[in-house]
Structure formats: C-alpha cells, structure tokens
Amino acid sequence: MLEIKNLCKSYGEHKVLDNISFNVDKGEVIAIIGGSGCGKSTLLRCLNHIEEVTKGEILFNGENINNIPNYHQKVGMVFQQFNLFPHLSVIDNITLAPVKLHLMSKEEAEKKARKLLKDINLLEKENSRPSNLSGGEQQRVAIVRTLMMNPDVILFDEPTSSLDPEMTKEVLELIKKLIDTKMTILIVSHELGFVKDVAKRIIFLNKGRIASDDNVKNTFENSSNKELNKFLSNIN
C-alpha cells in the first residue's frame, strides 16, 4: 500500500531523516518508536505530505504521492494537539472538510457524523464547542473528523501525549476499535504497553535512521540491537 524508498529529510544542514526505506501492507498496524528528536513525527508528516521530502520517494499503491490528487483523503493524520476549530461546534468541525471538498452534501455529512459520534458516546456533544470538551473528548472528535474522509491509512502522532491516564484510556480504546476493523495504521506513541498489545511490527528510529524493524516479540524480548535495548531500558 505504502512504499517508502530512500527517504531523506533535511532542514538546511540538519538531516532529520536519513535513507528511510520500508513498506506498509494493507491492514498492517505499525508502531514507530524512538527517543525525542529521532525523526518520528517528521516521518509521519512526510507520509501525510505535509512535509516535502528532500530526497527519495513515497509511493501509494505504486504511484508517487506527488502525483495523487486529494492524497490527504486517502492518508489521514491525527495530531498530538487536536487542531479543532475553536469557533465551530463539534459537528461543524467534523463535517467541514467533506462538505467543502464536495465529497458529500451537508445532510449526508451530518448523518454520518452523528453515527460516528454515537459510536463513541459523544452524540450529546455535537453542538458543543471544543473548549467545553475534555482533552480525551477532543482527541476522539479529531479521530472522527479523520474517519469522515474514509481514509485508507491513518497516521497517529503521539495521540495521547497531552492527556491524563483516564483520557488516554478513552482514546486508546477507540484506536483499538479501528484496528479491529482492519484499518491500516501507523502510530507514533510512547505508550509501549499499548504498542505491545496492538502493533504487529515495531520500527525503532535512532538518529534519523531505522535501527530496527521487527515484530513485537523480537523487539521487546529478543533484540540484540544496543541502541534499541538502551532506549527500552531508559523507558522502563
């Protein structure tokens, strides 16, 4: 589904990603872990085409993403900060993009939005402003907003980093439900217990390079990679 070939990303003289290559299959759940500043978020932003790559290429179903119209509809992203419009209600935040892009009528969008809000027990909040929601509720609304576009892939960039434990639980439960639907997911997360439960594959970034790309058991129990073992030791 996604093919990343020799991807490099630099800001001036500072190289953030160095020769990154890996494939993502349909329905695969991949966790990307690593220390602060190793390039995890930058990698997701390149995959979402928010950032232009310096060298290399990203293919989606065999085609360079630079040549794919409406690519953001196919590969959605959920950010650390919820990025909801503060002046809009929950339902207006959710329906804005599909209506503006003429993917569905306002009536169709609102019907779908209400169904998704009902699924996450937030239908009664449809007319609330983001400031009246908890952090966990805002992040779940942000996930629903992404789902409105019917993406083939969802990228999660530390979706629980700004939440307390109870709110974190709410968001992780929603992500688990998405995984159960066979959604293709790449997630950057420091919640290693959650990562162990849901991911089939772990990519460990170190200094902008892929230092390890393996299954969960080998990553957490059988790795001989010194950098990875040091990272896991520090986290634990």
VEXDREN-2710 file (C-alpha; in Angstrom, 1 decimal):
% VEXDREN-2710
k/r/px/py/pz
1/MET/0.0/0.0/0.0
2/LEU/2.7/2.5/1.1
3/GLU/6.3/2.1/-0.1
4/ILE/9.0/4.4/1.3
5/LYS/12.2/4.5/-0.7
6/ASN/15.4/6.0/0.5
7/LEU/13.6/8.9/2.1
8/CYS/15.7/11.8/3.4
9/LYS/14.5/15.0/5.1
10/SER/16.8/17.9/5.9
11/TYR/16.2/21.4/7.3
12/GLY/19.2/23.3/5.9
13/GLU/22.3/21.4/7.1
14/HIS/20.4/19.4/9.7
15/LYS/19.4/16.0/8.4
16/VAL/16.4/14.7/10.3
17/LEU/15.7/11.5/8.3
18/ASP/18.5/9.6/6.6
19/ASN/17.8/7.0/4.0
20/ILE/14.5/5.6/5.4
21/SER/13.0/2.6/3.5
22/PHE/10.1/0.3/4.4
23/ASN/6.8/-0.9/3.1
24/VAL/3.3/-0.8/4.7
25/ASP/0.9/-3.5/3.7
26/LYS/-2.9/-3.1/3.8
27/GLY/-4.4/-3.8/7.2
28/GLU/-1.0/-3.6/8.9
29/VAL/-0.5/-1.9/12.3
30/ILE/3.0/-0.5/12.7
31/ALA/4.3/1.4/15.7
32/ILE/7.1/3.8/15.3
33/ILE/9.2/4.3/18.5
34/GLY/12.4/6.1/19.4
35/GLY/13.8/8.9/21.5
36/SER/12.9/12.6/21.3
37/GLY/14.3/14.2/18.1
38/CYS/14.9/10.9/16.3
39/GLY/12.5/11.9/13.4
40/LYS/9.3/10.1/14.3
41/SER/6.9/13.0/13.8
42/THR/8.8/14.2/10.8
43/LEU/8.4/10.8/9.1
44/LEU/4.7/10.8/9.7
45/ARG/4.4/14.4/8.3
46/CYS/6.3/13.3/5.2
47/LEU/4.0/10.3/4.8
48/ASN/1.0/12.6/5.1
49/HIS/2.6/15.0/2.5
50/ILE/2.6/17.9/5.0
51/GLU/6.4/18.0/4.6
52/GLU/8.2/17.7/1.3
53/VAL/10.9/15.1/1.2
54/THR/14.5/16.2/0.5
55/LYS/15.4/13.0/-1.4
56/GLY/13.8/9.7/-2.1
57/GLU/10.1/9.0/-2.8
58/ILE/6.9/7.8/-1.2
59/LEU/4.6/5.6/-3.3
60/PHE/0.9/4.9/-2.5
61/ASN/-0.4/1.9/-4.4
62/GLY/2.5/2.2/-6.7
63/GLU/2.2/5.9/-7.5
64/ASN/4.3/8.8/-6.3
65/ILE/2.2/10.7/-3.8
66/ASN/3.2/14.0/-5.5
67/ASN/1.0/12.9/-8.4
68/ILE/-2.0/11.8/-6.5
69/PRO/-4.9/14.3/-6.3
70/ASN/-6.6/14.6/-2.9
71/TYR/-3.9/12.4/-1.3
72/HIS/-4.9/13.7/2.1
73/GLN/-8.3/12.0/1.8
74/LYS/-6.5/8.6/1.4
75/VAL/-3.9/9.0/4.1
76/GLY/-5.3/10.9/7.2
77/MET/-3.5/12.1/10.2
78/VAL/-4.3/12.6/13.9
79/PHE/-2.0/15.0/15.7
80/GLN/-0.8/15.5/19.2
81/GLN/-2.7/18.7/19.5
82/PHE/-6.3/18.2/18.5
83/ASN/-6.4/21.1/15.9
84/LEU/-10.1/21.6/16.2
85/PHE/-11.5/25.0/15.2
86/PRO/-12.4/26.7/18.5
87/HIS/-15.2/28.8/17.0
88/LEU/-17.0/25.8/15.4
89/SER/-19.3/23.2/17.1
90/VAL/-18.2/19.6/17.2
91/ILE/-20.4/18.6/14.3
92/ASP/-19.3/21.6/12.2
93/ASN/-15.6/20.6/12.9
94/ILE/-16.3/17.1/11.7
95/THR/-18.4/17.9/8.6
96/LEU/-16.4/20.9/7.4
97/ALA/-13.9/19.1/5.2
98/PRO/-16.1/16.6/3.4
99/VAL/-18.7/19.3/2.6
100/LYS/-16.2/21.9/1.5
101/LEU/-14.5/19.3/-0.8
102/HIS/-17.9/18.3/-2.2
103/LEU/-17.5/14.7/-1.0
104/MET/-21.0/14.7/0.4
105/SER/-23.8/17.0/1.0
106/LYS/-24.2/18.8/4.3
107/GLU/-27.1/16.5/5.2
108/GLU/-25.1/13.4/4.3
109/ALA/-22.1/14.6/6.3
110/GLU/-24.2/15.4/9.3
111/LYS/-25.9/12.0/9.2
112/LYS/-22.5/10.2/9.0
113/ALA/-21.0/12.4/11.7
114/ARG/-23.9/11.7/14.1
115/LYS/-23.5/8.0/13.6
116/LEU/-19.8/8.2/14.3
117/LEU/-20.3/10.4/17.4
118/LYS/-22.9/7.9/18.7
119/ASP/-20.4/5.1/18.2
120/ILE/-18.0/6.9/20.6
121/ASN/-20.7/8.1/23.0
122/LEU/-20.4/11.8/22.2
123/LEU/-23.6/12.4/20.2
124/GLU/-24.9/14.7/23.0
125/LYS/-21.8/16.9/22.5
126/GLU/-22.5/17.6/18.8
127/ASN/-23.3/21.3/19.4
128/SER/-20.6/21.9/22.0
129/ARG/-17.5/24.0/21.3
130/PRO/-14.1/22.3/21.7
131/SER/-13.4/24.4/24.8
132/ASN/-16.3/22.6/26.6
133/LEU/-14.8/19.2/25.9
134/SER/-12.2/17.3/27.9
135/GLY/-8.9/16.5/26.2
136/GLY/-9.9/12.9/25.6
137/GLU/-13.2/14.0/24.1
138/GLN/-11.4/16.5/21.8
139/GLN/-9.0/13.8/20.6
140/ARG/-11.8/11.4/19.9
141/VAL/-13.6/14.1/17.9
142/ALA/-10.4/14.7/16.0
143/ILE/-10.2/11.0/15.1
144/VAL/-13.8/11.0/14.0
145/ARG/-13.0/14.0/11.8
146/THR/-10.3/12.0/10.1
147/LEU/-12.7/9.0/9.7
148/MET/-15.2/11.2/7.9
149/MET/-12.8/11.2/4.9
150/ASN/-12.9/7.4/4.6
151/PRO/-9.1/7.2/4.6
152/ASP/-7.2/4.0/3.6
153/VAL/-4.5/4.8/6.1
154/ILE/-4.5/6.7/9.4
155/LEU/-1.3/8.1/10.9
156/PHE/-1.3/8.8/14.7
157/ASP/1.3/11.2/16.0
158/GLU/1.5/10.7/19.8
159/PRO/-2.3/10.9/20.1
160/THR/-2.2/10.6/23.9
161/SER/0.8/12.7/24.8
162/SER/-1.2/15.6/26.2
163/LEU/-3.8/13.5/28.1
164/ASP/-4.1/12.3/31.6
165/PRO/-4.4/8.5/32.2
166/GLU/-8.2/8.3/32.1
167/MET/-8.4/10.3/28.9
168/THR/-5.6/8.3/27.4
169/LYS/-7.6/5.1/28.1
170/GLU/-10.6/6.5/26.2
171/VAL/-8.5/7.4/23.1
172/LEU/-6.6/4.1/23.1
173/GLU/-9.8/2.1/23.2
174/LEU/-11.1/4.0/20.2
175/ILE/-7.9/3.2/18.3
176/LYS/-8.2/-0.4/19.2
177/LYS/-11.7/-0.4/17.7
178/LEU/-10.2/1.0/14.5
179/ILE/-7.6/-1.8/14.5
180/ASP/-10.3/-4.4/14.8
181/THR/-11.8/-3.1/11.6
182/LYS/-8.5/-3.9/9.8
183/MET/-7.7/-0.3/9.3
184/THR/-4.1/0.3/8.1
185/ILE/-2.4/2.3/10.9
186/LEU/1.0/3.8/11.7
187/ILE/1.3/5.1/15.2
188/VAL/4.0/7.1/16.9
189/SER/3.5/6.5/20.6
190/HIS/5.3/6.4/24.0
191/GLU/2.6/4.1/25.4
192/LEU/4.7/1.0/25.0
193/GLY/2.2/-1.3/26.8
194/PHE/-0.4/-0.3/24.2
195/VAL/2.1/-0.7/21.4
196/LYS/2.8/-4.2/22.5
197/ASP/-0.9/-5.1/22.5
198/VAL/-1.9/-3.7/19.1
199/ALA/1.1/-3.4/16.8
200/LYS/2.3/-6.3/14.6
201/ARG/5.5/-4.6/13.8
202/ILE/7.8/-2.1/15.5
203/ILE/10.1/0.4/13.7
204/PHE/12.7/1.9/16.0
205/LEU/14.3/5.1/14.8
206/ASN/17.6/6.3/16.1
207/LYS/19.3/9.5/14.9
208/GLY/17.1/9.6/11.8
209/ARG/17.7/6.1/10.7
210/ILE/15.8/2.8/11.0
211/ALA/17.8/0.9/13.6
212/SER/15.3/-1.9/14.0
213/ASP/12.2/-3.1/12.0
214/ASP/10.9/-6.3/13.6
215/ASN/7.9/-8.0/15.2
216/VAL/6.8/-7.2/18.8
217/LYS/8.4/-10.2/20.4
218/ASN/11.8/-9.7/18.8
219/THR/11.7/-6.0/19.5
220/PHE/10.9/-6.2/23.2
221/GLU/12.4/-9.6/24.2
222/ASN/15.0/-10.8/21.7
223/SER/16.7/-7.8/20.2
224/SER/20.5/-7.7/20.1
225/ASN/20.3/-4.0/18.9
226/LYS/22.2/-2.0/21.6
227/GLU/20.5/1.3/20.8
228/LEU/17.1/-0.3/21.0
229/ASN/17.8/-2.1/24.2
230/LYS/19.2/1.1/25.8
231/PHE/16.1/3.0/24.7
232/LEU/13.7/0.4/26.2
233/SER/15.8/0.3/29.4
234/ASN/15.5/4.0/29.8
235/ILE/11.8/4.0/29.2
236/ASN/11.2/1.2/31.7
END
